[in-house]
Amino acid sequence: MPAFIHRVTKYGPAHRDEQGHHTGPEDTLSDHGEVEAAYLRAVAAFAEDSGVDRLTVREPQVPSLAHFGAEPPVDGFGLAGLFPSVRQGSRASSGEVSPDQVPEGFHDGAVVSLDVALELVRAMLRDNGAWCRLEVEDRFTVHVGWDQYLYIGSDRPCERASARTRRLGLFPERLDSSPYAVETGGEDVQRPADEAFWAGLGRMVRACRAGMLEEMYVEGASRWHSLSRGGVGAVRARIAPRARLAVWPGLSSDVDAVLSAFPADGTVECLWQDVEGGPVHSALADEDTFPGLAGRMSAAVAASLLPWPPMSAFRCSPPSCPIATGSYGPGGGPSRCLPTGTGPC
């Protein structure tokens, strides 16, 4: 974490209580205008003082079940036009994120220009849905919090940027750390998704001990891959850089038995294939929504029910990550894969 952390807000220190909470009249939403522009100019000023013109996307996420932002959600989560392409065959864990909403370039480890980084900050200030940390190793960080709180870290004092921020009408305040800094040193164990993983996964598929691979390419959105003998290499080539992976048993061809096993209460993730070798669909269902979904699944050739959230106990906060395996995705660092009890560990 950089040594110099500034909290930048539109809230004056005079309007804070003893706990530091804002008590003034300012709105906690973005004005989509001059104040928002001032936030972006402040980030640019700190980046210039820090000698930074490119930043790395870390821990990207999109809403999976519901949008909790203070403003209405927008199509594409505020990412439209910022990245070159969209990811095909993707689906959120909730089944509510369509394949054309999350660009393929929005992934952990993606390096973006300062201009794109500023647009990501704008989207986060507006609660459009997409969120990420923007960082340059231990040199520079930009974290956007709730209610127009912005945290900028640098390995330099950035006195000129602080003065510029004050002239913009904002308030830079020194802190010891950002509340959105990644916590490391926990008990989670990290295993990079390396050649050993993919070799082990191939053996498990051939032994009929694994049949599905879940790829969480951003937090809150995932896609599923059916694994077949001789097909692991093709799946590997489609994995997003630094995605999290989980290995699961294969789908069952006894669809009626799968549907009859639906629990009396609680939420599960339903997986199914309409045709053999076709895409794997997923959707969340509870006791109220399952009857309608069961009608669609009844015509499937294979299906499965999984506990949800399947990877909630394995939330990854790089560089600390739960026990995992995966491979180097195209154009990025090692993917991260989480165990589910059936992985090649």
Stockholm file with secondary structure:
# STOCKHOLM 1.0

chainA/1-345         MPAFIHRVTKYGPAHRDEQGHHTGPEDTLSDHGEVEAAYLRAVAAFAEDSGVDRLTVREPQVPSLAHFGAEPPVDGFGLAGLFPSVRQGSRASSGEVSPDQVPEGFHDGAVVSLDVALELVRAMLRDNGAWCRLEVEDRFTVHVGWDQYLYIGSDRPCERASARTRRLGLFPERLDSSPYAVETGGEDVQRPADEAFWAGLGRMVRACRAGMLEEMYVEGASRWHSLSRGGVGAVRARIAPRARLAVWPGLSSDVDAVLSAFPADGTVECLWQDVEGGPVHSALADEDTFPGLAGRMSAAVAASLLPWPPMSAFRCSPPSCPIATGSYGPGGGPSRCLPTGTGPC
#=GR chainA/1-345 SS CCSEEEEEESSCGGGBCTTCCBCSSCCSSCCSSHHHHHHHHHHHHHHHHTTCCEEEEEEEECCSSCCCSSSCCCGGGGCTTTSSCBCTTCEETTSCSCTTSSBTTCSTTCEEEHHHHHHHHHHHHTTCSCEEEEEETTTEEEEECGGGCEEEEESSCCHHHHHHHHHTTCEEEEESSCTTSCCCSSSCCCCBCCHHHHHHHHHHHHTTSCCEEEEEEEBTEEEEEECCTTCHHHHHHHCCTTCEEEEECCCBSCHHHHHHTCCSSSCEEEEEESSTTSCEEEEEECTTTHHHHHHHHTTCSEEEEEESSTTGGGCCBTTBCCSCCCCBCTTSSBCEEECCSSSCC
#=GC SS_cons         CCSEEEEEESSCGGGBCTTCCBCSSCCSSCCSSHHHHHHHHHHHHHHHHTTCCEEEEEEEECCSSCCCSSSCCCGGGGCTTTSSCBCTTCEETTSCSCTTSSBTTCSTTCEEEHHHHHHHHHHHHTTCSCEEEEEETTTEEEEECGGGCEEEEESSCCHHHHHHHHHTTCEEEEESSCTTSCCCSSSCCCCBCCHHHHHHHHHHHHTTSCCEEEEEEEBTEEEEEECCTTCHHHHHHHCCTTCEEEEECCCBSCHHHHHHTCCSSSCEEEEEESSTTSCEEEEEECTTTHHHHHHHHTTCSEEEEEESSTTGGGCCBTTBCCSCCCCBCTTSSBCEEECCSSSCC
//
